[in-house]
Amino acid sequence: MDKSPDLLFLSGSSHMLTRSENQRNFEPETRIIRDAEFPILGICYGHQLIGKTFGARLSDLGRMCRGFERVKILGDHPLFDDLPNEIRVPESHRQTLASVPAGFECVGESASSKVEIMVHKSRPVYGFQFHPERADEDHPDGRVLIQNVLRLSMEA
């Protein structure tokens, strides 16, 4: 019997990965990310944890980034089915990835984050710097993204 999850969600956190103690505390999650044979979606801190696991550098903005922000979609990916070339999504972060991790492609950028959305080139691993789960009626793009991740996970 297969005990792998259909999709692993890695959520946001108030921890900051630029602190070495947080890197040590999240080593079990890092091993899971590195070795997983199932789909993963990292949101905010989860996105940063995936990036750090695969060698990305982090950057501290020096302030909190909050509110809805425009994200420019870069390229064509099934993740963006039924979405325009620019989406509006809710942000709540202080740190971002300063580089694209090895094996990933950056497919979305914003004014606050050059690596706003990333996808692994050969595995079903996705990272969003923003919080798609906080979509609302006026800003539904996050909801569509989650639906697309769920669909892609079922196809993996």
Backbone as JSON Lines, residues from 0, in Angstrom:
{"i":0,"aa":"M","n":[0.83,-1.18,0.0],"ca":[0.0,0.0,0.0],"c":[0.88,1.25,0.0]}
{"i":1,"aa":"D","n":[0.62,2.16,-0.92],"ca":[1.37,3.4,-1.03],"c":[0.94,4.37,0.06]}
{"i":2,"aa":"K","n":[1.9,4.83,0.85],"ca":[1.58,5.77,1.93],"c":[2.05,7.18,1.62]}
{"i":3,"aa":"S","n":[2.44,7.43,0.37],"ca":[2.86,8.77,-0.02],"c":[1.63,9.67,-0.12]}
{"i":4,"aa":"P","n":[1.79,10.94,0.27],"ca":[0.66,11.86,0.12],"c":[0.42,12.19,-1.35]}
{"i":5,"aa":"D","n":[-0.8,12.6,-1.66],"ca":[-1.1,13.07,-3.01],"c":[-0.42,14.41,-3.28]}
{"i":6,"aa":"L","n":[-0.28,15.21,-2.23],"ca":[0.35,16.52,-2.33],"c":[0.76,16.96,-0.93]}
{"i":7,"aa":"L","n":[1.99,17.42,-0.8],"ca":[2.47,17.95,0.47],"c":[2.45,19.47,0.38]}
{"i":8,"aa":"F","n":[1.74,20.11,1.33],"ca":[1.72,21.57,1.43],"c":[2.73,21.98,2.5]}
{"i":9,"aa":"L","n":[3.61,22.91,2.17],"ca":[4.51,23.51,3.14],"c":[4.06,24.95,3.29]}
{"i":10,"aa":"S","n":[3.59,25.32,4.46],"ca":[2.94,26.61,4.65],"c":[3.9,27.7,5.09]}
{"i":11,"aa":"G","n":[3.33,28.86,5.32],"ca":[4.08,30.0,5.82],"c":[4.48,29.8,7.28]}
{"i":12,"aa":"S","n":[5.35,30.67,7.76],"ca":[5.84,30.6,9.13],"c":[6.4,31.97,9.52]}
{"i":13,"aa":"S","n":[6.45,32.24,10.8],"ca":[7.07,33.47,11.27],"c":[8.59,33.32,11.4]}
{"i":14,"aa":"H","n":[9.1,32.1,11.22],"ca":[10.54,31.86,11.28],"c":[11.23,32.48,10.06]}
{"i":15,"aa":"M","n":[12.52,32.76,10.19],"ca":[13.29,33.29,9.07],"c":[14.46,32.35,8.81]}
{"i":16,"aa":"L","n":[14.56,31.89,7.57],"ca":[15.6,30.93,7.2],"c":[16.99,31.55,7.15]}
{"i":17,"aa":"T","n":[17.11,32.85,7.25],"ca":[18.44,33.45,7.3],"c":[19.09,33.22,8.67]}
{"i":18,"aa":"R","n":[18.32,32.74,9.62],"ca":[18.85,32.41,10.94],"c":[19.25,30.94,10.96]}
{"i":19,"aa":"S","n":[20.49,30.66,11.32],"ca":[21.02,29.29,11.25],"c":[20.25,28.32,12.14]}
{"i":20,"aa":"E","n":[19.73,28.77,13.27],"ca":[18.97,27.86,14.14],"c":[17.7,27.37,13.45]}
{"i":21,"aa":"N","n":[17.08,28.21,12.64],"ca":[15.89,27.79,11.91],"c":[16.25,26.79,10.81]}
{"i":22,"aa":"Q","n":[17.39,26.97,10.19],"ca":[17.84,25.99,9.2],"c":[18.02,24.63,9.85]}
{"i":23,"aa":"R","n":[18.62,24.59,11.03],"ca":[18.81,23.32,11.76],"c":[17.46,22.73,12.18]}
{"i":24,"aa":"N","n":[16.56,23.57,12.69],"ca":[15.26,23.08,13.16],"c":[14.42,22.48,12.04]}
{"i":25,"aa":"F","n":[14.63,22.93,10.82],"ca":[13.83,22.45,9.69],"c":[14.56,21.43,8.83]}
{"i":26,"aa":"E","n":[15.62,20.81,9.36],"ca":[16.35,19.78,8.61],"c":[15.46,18.59,8.25]}
{"i":27,"aa":"P","n":[14.55,18.12,9.12],"ca":[13.68,17.0,8.7],"c":[12.83,17.34,7.47]}
{"i":28,"aa":"E","n":[12.3,18.55,7.44],"ca":[11.51,18.98,6.28],"c":[12.4,19.08,5.03]}
{"i":29,"aa":"T","n":[13.62,19.54,5.23],"ca":[14.57,19.65,4.11],"c":[14.82,18.28,3.5]}
{"i":30,"aa":"R","n":[15.01,17.26,4.33],"ca":[15.23,15.89,3.82],"c":[14.01,15.41,3.04]}
{"i":31,"aa":"I","n":[12.82,15.69,3.55],"ca":[11.6,15.28,2.85],"c":[11.52,15.96,1.48]}
{"i":32,"aa":"I","n":[11.78,17.26,1.45],"ca":[11.74,18.0,0.18],"c":[12.73,17.42,-0.81]}
{"i":33,"aa":"R","n":[13.93,17.19,-0.37],"ca":[15.0,16.71,-1.26],"c":[14.69,15.32,-1.82]}
{"i":34,"aa":"D","n":[14.1,14.43,-0.99],"ca":[13.92,13.03,-1.36],"c":[12.53,12.66,-1.84]}
{"i":35,"aa":"A","n":[11.57,13.58,-1.76],"ca":[10.17,13.27,-2.05],"c":[9.96,12.78,-3.48]}
{"i":36,"aa":"E","n":[9.1,11.79,-3.6],"ca":[8.69,11.29,-4.91],"c":[7.21,11.59,-5.13]}
{"i":37,"aa":"F","n":[6.72,12.62,-4.46],"ca":[5.33,13.06,-4.57],"c":[5.31,14.57,-4.75]}
{"i":38,"aa":"P","n":[4.2,15.12,-5.21],"ca":[4.1,16.56,-5.45],"c":[4.2,17.38,-4.16]}
{"i":39,"aa":"I","n":[4.81,18.55,-4.29],"ca":[4.99,19.47,-3.17],"c":[4.61,20.88,-3.62]}
{"i":40,"aa":"L","n":[3.88,21.59,-2.76],"ca":[3.61,23.01,-2.96],"c":[4.1,23.75,-1.73]}
{"i":41,"aa":"G","n":[5.04,24.68,-1.93],"ca":[5.53,25.52,-0.85],"c":[4.93,26.91,-0.97]}
{"i":42,"aa":"I","n":[4.36,27.38,0.13],"ca":[3.75,28.71,0.19],"c":[4.56,29.56,1.16]}
{"i":43,"aa":"C","n":[5.03,30.72,0.7],"ca":[5.76,31.69,1.51],"c":[7.0,31.04,2.14]}
{"i":44,"aa":"Y","n":[6.99,30.76,3.42],"ca":[8.13,30.12,4.07],"c":[8.41,28.75,3.43]}
{"i":45,"aa":"G","n":[7.35,28.03,3.07],"ca":[7.53,26.74,2.4],"c":[8.25,26.91,1.06]}
{"i":46,"aa":"H","n":[7.93,27.95,0.33],"ca":[8.61,28.31,-0.92],"c":[10.09,28.58,-0.65]}
{"i":47,"aa":"Q","n":[10.36,29.34,0.39],"ca":[11.74,29.66,0.76],"c":[12.49,28.41,1.21]}
{"i":48,"aa":"L","n":[11.82,27.53,1.94],"ca":[12.44,26.3,2.41],"c":[12.8,25.39,1.22]}
{"i":49,"aa":"I","n":[11.92,25.29,0.25],"ca":[12.23,24.53,-0.96],"c":[13.44,25.15,-1.66]}
{"i":50,"aa":"G","n":[13.42,26.46,-1.82],"ca":[14.53,27.15,-2.47],"c":[15.85,26.91,-1.76]}
{"i":51,"aa":"K","n":[15.85,27.07,-0.45],"ca":[17.07,26.86,0.35],"c":[17.55,25.42,0.23]}
{"i":52,"aa":"T","n":[16.62,24.47,0.23],"ca":[16.98,23.06,0.1],"c":[17.77,22.79,-1.18]}
{"i":53,"aa":"F","n":[17.41,23.5,-2.25],"ca":[18.05,23.29,-3.54],"c":[19.12,24.35,-3.84]}
{"i":54,"aa":"G","n":[19.59,25.06,-2.82],"ca":[20.76,25.92,-2.97],"c":[20.52,27.39,-3.24]}
{"i":55,"aa":"A","n":[19.28,27.86,-3.16],"ca":[19.02,29.28,-3.39],"c":[19.5,30.12,-2.22]}
{"i":56,"aa":"R","n":[19.84,31.35,-2.5],"ca":[20.17,32.32,-1.47],"c":[18.88,33.05,-1.08]}
{"i":57,"aa":"L","n":[18.85,33.55,0.14],"ca":[17.72,34.33,0.63],"c":[18.11,35.78,0.8]}
{"i":58,"aa":"S","n":[17.11,36.64,0.71],"ca":[17.3,38.06,0.88],"c":[16.27,38.59,1.86]}
{"i":59,"aa":"D","n":[16.71,39.47,2.76],"ca":[15.79,40.1,3.71],"c":[15.43,41.48,3.17]}
{"i":60,"aa":"L","n":[14.14,41.76,3.05],"ca":[13.67,43.04,2.52],"c":[13.84,44.19,3.51]}
{"i":61,"aa":"G","n":[14.03,43.85,4.78],"ca":[14.14,44.89,5.8],"c":[12.81,45.46,6.25]}
{"i":62,"aa":"R","n":[11.74,44.92,5.7],"ca":[10.37,45.36,6.04],"c":[9.41,44.25,5.64]}
{"i":63,"aa":"M","n":[8.23,44.3,6.19],"ca":[7.19,43.35,5.79],"c":[6.55,43.81,4.49]}
{"i":64,"aa":"C","n":[6.29,42.88,3.61],"ca":[5.56,43.14,2.37],"c":[4.16,42.55,2.58]}
{"i":65,"aa":"R","n":[3.15,43.42,2.61],"ca":[1.78,42.96,2.87],"c":[0.83,43.57,1.84]}
{"i":66,"aa":"G","n":[-0.28,42.86,1.63],"ca":[-1.31,43.34,0.71],"c":[-1.27,42.61,-0.61]}
{"i":67,"aa":"F","n":[-2.18,42.97,-1.49],"ca":[-2.25,42.35,-2.81],"c":[-1.22,42.99,-3.73]}
{"i":68,"aa":"E","n":[-0.51,42.14,-4.47],"ca":[0.54,42.61,-5.36],"c":[0.37,41.97,-6.74]}
{"i":69,"aa":"R","n":[0.79,42.69,-7.75],"ca":[0.76,42.17,-9.13],"c":[1.96,41.25,-9.35]}
{"i":70,"aa":"V","n":[1.69,40.09,-9.93],"ca":[2.74,39.15,-10.29],"c":[2.68,38.93,-11.79]}
{"i":71,"aa":"K","n":[3.8,39.14,-12.43],"ca":[3.9,38.94,-13.87],"c":[4.26,37.47,-14.14]}
{"i":72,"aa":"I","n":[3.44,36.83,-14.98],"ca":[3.68,35.44,-15.35],"c":[4.74,35.42,-16.45]}
{"i":73,"aa":"L","n":[5.73,34.57,-16.26],"ca":[6.83,34.44,-17.21],"c":[6.73,33.09,-17.91]}
{"i":74,"aa":"G","n":[6.42,33.1,-19.17],"ca":[6.34,31.86,-19.92],"c":[4.98,31.2,-19.86]}
{"i":75,"aa":"D","n":[4.94,30.01,-20.4],"ca":[3.7,29.24,-20.52],"c":[3.85,27.95,-19.72]}
{"i":76,"aa":"H","n":[2.97,27.73,-18.77],"ca":[3.01,26.52,-17.94],"c":[1.58,26.15,-17.58]}
{"i":77,"aa":"P","n":[1.24,24.87,-17.5],"ca":[-0.12,24.47,-17.13],"c":[-0.58,25.0,-15.77]}
{"i":78,"aa":"L","n":[0.36,25.41,-14.95],"ca":[0.04,26.01,-13.66],"c":[-0.83,27.26,-13.84]}
{"i":79,"aa":"F","n":[-0.71,27.9,-15.01],"ca":[-1.39,29.16,-15.26],"c":[-2.61,29.03,-16.15]}
{"i":80,"aa":"D","n":[-3.11,27.81,-16.33],"ca":[-4.34,27.63,-17.1],"c":[-5.46,28.48,-16.49]}
{"i":81,"aa":"D","n":[-6.23,29.13,-17.35],"ca":[-7.36,29.97,-16.94],"c":[-6.96,31.22,-16.16]}
{"i":82,"aa":"L","n":[-5.72,31.66,-16.33],"ca":[-5.25,32.88,-15.66],"c":[-4.68,33.86,-16.69]}
{"i":83,"aa":"P","n":[-4.77,35.17,-16.4],"ca":[-4.17,36.17,-17.3],"c":[-2.64,36.19,-17.14]}
{"i":84,"aa":"N","n":[-1.96,37.01,-17.93],"ca":[-0.5,37.11,-17.89],"c":[0.0,37.87,-16.67]}
{"i":85,"aa":"E","n":[-0.91,38.55,-15.98],"ca":[-0.57,39.22,-14.73],"c":[-1.68,38.91,-13.73]}
{"i":86,"aa":"I","n":[-1.28,38.45,-12.56],"ca":[-2.26,38.09,-11.53],"c":[-2.05,38.99,-10.32]}
{"i":87,"aa":"R","n":[-3.06,39.04,-9.45],"ca":[-2.97,39.79,-8.19],"c":[-3.17,38.8,-7.06]}
{"i":88,"aa":"V","n":[-2.19,38.77,-6.17],"ca":[-2.19,37.78,-5.1],"c":[-1.78,38.43,-3.77]}
{"i":89,"aa":"P","n":[-2.23,37.85,-2.66],"ca":[-1.9,38.41,-1.34],"c":[-0.49,38.05,-0.87]}
{"i":90,"aa":"E","n":[0.22,39.07,-0.43],"ca":[1.59,38.9,0.07],"c":[1.63,39.1,1.57]}
{"i":91,"aa":"S","n":[2.56,38.42,2.22],"ca":[2.84,38.64,3.63],"c":[4.19,37.98,3.93]}
{"i":92,"aa":"H","n":[5.27,38.72,3.65],"ca":[6.6,38.17,3.87],"c":[7.61,39.29,4.1]}
{"i":93,"aa":"R","n":[8.71,38.9,4.66],"ca":[9.83,39.82,4.89],"c":[11.06,39.36,4.11]}
{"i":94,"aa":"Q","n":[11.13,38.06,3.84],"ca":[12.28,37.51,3.12],"c":[11.82,36.9,1.8]}
{"i":95,"aa":"T","n":[12.75,36.85,0.85],"ca":[12.47,36.27,-0.46],"c":[13.68,35.48,-0.92]}
{"i":96,"aa":"L","n":[13.48,34.69,-1.96],"ca":[14.61,34.02,-2.58],"c":[15.37,35.05,-3.42]}
{"i":97,"aa":"A","n":[16.68,35.09,-3.25],"ca":[17.52,36.01,-4.0],"c":[18.01,35.39,-5.3]}
{"i":98,"aa":"S","n":[17.82,34.08,-5.44],"ca":[18.25,33.38,-6.65],"c":[17.31,32.21,-6.9]}
{"i":99,"aa":"V","n":[17.32,31.74,-8.14],"ca":[16.51,30.58,-8.52],"c":[17.31,29.33,-8.13]}
{"i":100,"aa":"P","n":[16.7,28.42,-7.39],"ca":[17.45,27.23,-6.97],"c":[17.77,26.3,-8.15]}
{"i":101,"aa":"A","n":[18.78,25.48,-7.97],"ca":[19.2,24.51,-8.98],"c":[18.03,23.59,-9.32]}
{"i":102,"aa":"G","n":[17.8,23.38,-10.6],"ca":[16.75,22.49,-11.06],"c":[15.39,23.14,-11.21]}
{"i":103,"aa":"F","n":[15.27,24.43,-10.9],"ca":[14.0,25.14,-10.95],"c":[14.01,26.2,-12.05]}
{"i":104,"aa":"E","n":[12.82,26.6,-12.42],"ca":[12.62,27.7,-13.35],"c":[11.74,28.74,-12.67]}
{"i":105,"aa":"C","n":[12.11,29.99,-12.77],"ca":[11.29,31.08,-12.26],"c":[10.21,31.36,-13.3]}
{"i":106,"aa":"V","n":[8.94,31.28,-12.9],"ca":[7.83,31.49,-13.83],"c":[6.92,32.65,-13.4]}
{"i":107,"aa":"G","n":[7.33,33.39,-12.39],"ca":[6.57,34.55,-11.95],"c":[7.43,35.48,-11.13]}
{"i":108,"aa":"E","n":[7.28,36.8,-11.36],"ca":[8.04,37.78,-10.6],"c":[7.15,38.96,-10.25]}
{"i":109,"aa":"S","n":[7.56,39.67,-9.2],"ca":[6.82,40.86,-8.76],"c":[7.81,41.94,-8.36]}
{"i":110,"aa":"A","n":[7.29,43.07,-7.95],"ca":[8.14,44.16,-7.5],"c":[8.91,43.79,-6.24]}
{"i":111,"aa":"S","n":[8.33,42.94,-5.38],"ca":[9.0,42.59,-4.12],"c":[9.83,41.31,-4.21]}
{"i":112,"aa":"S","n":[9.61,40.5,-5.25],"ca":[10.31,39.21,-5.33],"c":[10.57,38.83,-6.79]}
{"i":113,"aa":"K","n":[11.84,38.66,-7.11],"ca":[12.21,38.23,-8.47],"c":[11.91,36.75,-8.68]}
{"i":114,"aa":"V","n":[11.75,35.98,-7.6],"ca":[11.39,34.57,-7.68],"c":[10.07,34.4,-6.93]}
{"i":115,"aa":"E","n":[9.01,34.93,-7.51],"ca":[7.68,34.92,-6.89],"c":[7.01,33.55,-7.06]}
{"i":116,"aa":"I","n":[7.22,32.94,-8.23],"ca":[6.67,31.6,-8.51],"c":[7.78,30.79,-9.17]}
{"i":117,"aa":"M","n":[7.98,29.56,-8.69],"ca":[8.98,28.68,-9.3],"c":[8.4,27.29,-9.47]}
{"i":118,"aa":"V","n":[8.92,26.59,-10.47],"ca":[8.54,25.2,-10.71],"c":[9.81,24.4,-10.95]}
{"i":119,"aa":"H","n":[9.83,23.19,-10.43],"ca":[10.96,22.3,-10.68],"c":[10.9,21.85,-12.13]}
{"i":120,"aa":"K","n":[12.04,21.69,-12.76],"ca":[12.1,21.35,-14.18],"c":[11.72,19.91,-14.48]}
{"i":121,"aa":"S","n":[11.83,19.0,-13.5],"ca":[11.53,17.59,-13.79],"c":[10.65,16.91,-12.75]}
{"i":122,"aa":"R","n":[10.34,17.58,-11.65],"ca":[9.51,17.01,-10.59],"c":[8.31,17.91,-10.33]}
{"i":123,"aa":"P","n":[7.22,17.37,-9.79],"ca":[6.05,18.21,-9.48],"c":[6.24,18.96,-8.16]}
{"i":124,"aa":"V","n":[7.15,19.93,-8.17],"ca":[7.44,20.75,-7.0],"c":[7.25,22.2,-7.4]}
{"i":125,"aa":"Y","n":[6.4,22.91,-6.65],"ca":[6.01,24.28,-6.96],"c":[6.23,25.16,-5.74]}
{"i":126,"aa":"G","n":[6.6,26.41,-5.98],"ca":[6.78,27.35,-4.89],"c":[6.14,28.68,-5.21]}
{"i":127,"aa":"F","n":[5.37,29.21,-4.24],"ca":[4.74,30.52,-4.36],"c":[5.22,31.37,-3.19]}
{"i":128,"aa":"Q","n":[5.8,32.54,-3.46],"ca":[6.2,33.43,-2.38],"c":[4.98,34.03,-1.67]}
{"i":129,"aa":"F","n":[3.88,34.11,-2.35],"ca":[2.65,34.73,-1.83],"c":[1.75,33.68,-1.18]}
{"i":130,"aa":"H","n":[0.55,34.12,-0.78],"ca":[-0.41,33.27,-0.08],"c":[-1.67,33.07,-0.93]}
{"i":131,"aa":"P","n":[-1.69,32.07,-1.81],"ca":[-2.87,31.86,-2.67],"c":[-4.11,31.49,-1.86]}
{"i":132,"aa":"E","n":[-3.93,30.92,-0.68],"ca":[-5.06,30.51,0.15],"c":[-5.83,31.71,0.7]}
{"i":133,"aa":"R","n":[-5.27,32.9,0.58],"ca":[-5.94,34.11,1.05],"c":[-6.67,34.85,-0.07]}
{"i":134,"aa":"A","n":[-6.91,34.16,-1.17],"ca":[-7.66,34.77,-2.28],"c":[-9.05,35.17,-1.78]}
{"i":135,"aa":"D","n":[-9.61,36.19,-2.42],"ca":[-10.97,36.59,-2.08],"c":[-11.77,36.81,-3.36]}
{"i":136,"aa":"E","n":[-13.0,37.26,-3.22],"ca":[-13.88,37.43,-4.38],"c":[-13.34,38.46,-5.37]}
{"i":137,"aa":"D","n":[-12.67,39.48,-4.87],"ca":[-12.11,40.52,-5.75],"c":[-10.75,40.11,-6.35]}
{"i":138,"aa":"H","n":[-10.1,39.13,-5.74],"ca":[-8.77,38.66,-6.17],"c":[-8.77,37.13,-6.16]}
{"i":139,"aa":"P","n":[-9.4,36.48,-7.15],"ca":[-9.56,35.03,-7.15],"c":[-8.38,34.24,-7.72]}
{"i":140,"aa":"D","n":[-7.33,34.91,-8.19],"ca":[-6.25,34.21,-8.89],"c":[-5.58,33.14,-8.05]}
{"i":141,"aa":"G","n":[-5.4,33.38,-6.77],"ca":[-4.79,32.38,-5.89],"c":[-5.6,31.1,-5.84]}
{"i":142,"aa":"R","n":[-6.91,31.22,-5.83],"ca":[-7.8,30.05,-5.81],"c":[-7.6,29.23,-7.08]}
{"i":143,"aa":"V","n":[-7.51,29.9,-8.23],"ca":[-7.3,29.2,-9.51],"c":[-5.95,28.49,-9.5]}
{"i":144,"aa":"L","n":[-4.93,29.14,-8.97],"ca":[-3.61,28.51,-8.88],"c":[-3.65,27.24,-8.04]}
{"i":145,"aa":"I","n":[-4.31,27.28,-6.9],"ca":[-4.41,26.08,-6.06],"c":[-5.14,24.97,-6.8]}
{"i":146,"aa":"Q","n":[-6.22,25.31,-7.49],"ca":[-6.94,24.3,-8.28],"c":[-6.03,23.69,-9.34]}
{"i":147,"aa":"N","n":[-5.21,24.52,-9.98],"ca":[-4.3,24.01,-11.01],"c":[-3.22,23.11,-10.4]}
{"i":148,"aa":"V","n":[-2.71,23.48,-9.22],"ca":[-1.72,22.62,-8.55],"c":[-2.35,21.28,-8.2]}
{"i":149,"aa":"L","n":[-3.57,21.29,-7.69],"ca":[-4.26,20.04,-7.36],"c":[-4.44,19.17,-8.6]}
{"i":150,"aa":"R","n":[-4.85,19.77,-9.71],"ca":[-5.02,19.03,-10.96],"c":[-3.68,18.43,-11.42]}
{"i":151,"aa":"L","n":[-2.64,19.25,-11.42],"ca":[-1.33,18.77,-11.85],"c":[-0.8,17.67,-10.94]}
{"i":152,"aa":"S","n":[-1.11,17.77,-9.65],"ca":[-0.67,16.74,-8.69],"c":[-1.35,15.41,-8.97]}
{"i":153,"aa":"M","n":[-2.6,15.46,-9.35],"ca":[-3.32,14.23,-9.64],"c":[-2.81,13.59,-10.94]}
{"i":154,"aa":"E","n":[-2.25,14.4,-11.84],"ca":[-1.71,13.9,-13.1],"c":[-0.3,13.37,-12.95]}
{"i":155,"aa":"A","n":[0.37,13.74,-11.84],"ca":[1.8,13.36,-11.64],"c":[1.92,11.88,-11.33]}
